[in-house]
Amino acid sequence: MSIYDYQVTLENGDVYSLEKYTGHPLLIVNTATKCGFAPQFKQLEQLYEDYQDQGLVVLGFPSNQFHQELDDDAQAAAVCRTTYGVTFPMHTIQNVNGKDALPLFTYLTEETKGTFGRSIKWNFTKFLINPDGKVVKRFAPKTDPLKMIPEIEKLVR
């Protein structure tokens, strides 16, 4: 299995297969607009702008599982775009843990272990995926996205 086996839903309700990103390194992040780590959106956008021509795609997946996200998909995405200048794809608000978790996040957490086990403990947990769709590394919420550049540069074209 790889992430290419999963379908996800954009903020506007369009469903698509992650297979469309075959051959691209991905940075998948669970986000929340009211989280103290929300300023990381700016660094995530910087990574997207700096490396998208080399194939990197950043994907934001809002979650209110930690009670720090708005209740509406479109409003959450609008805050990301207007407050932080986000242009990378944002998705619908989903759970990232438990029986109701988005299947993609169940896969990501089964493939990696965080500091406190497999479940996601907070917003802005980041997963770096290689161009073959395999999880390369998991980064903690507190990890500044720009500190991931050496790992990203190993994967871009």
Secondary structure as UniProt FT lines:
FT   HELIX           3..5
FT   STRAND          7..10
FT   TURN            11..12
FT   STRAND          15..17
FT   HELIX           18..21
FT   TURN            22..23
FT   STRAND          26..31
FT   TURN            33..34
FT   TURN            36..39
FT   HELIX           40..51
FT   HELIX           52..54
FT   STRAND          57..62
FT   TURN            65..66
FT   HELIX           73..84
FT   STRAND          90..91
FT   TURN            99..100
FT   HELIX           103..111
FT   TURN            115..116
FT   TURN            123..124
FT   STRAND          126..129
FT   TURN            131..132
FT   STRAND          135..139
FT   TURN            141..142
FT   HELIX           145..148
FT   HELIX           149..153
FT   TURN            154..155
//
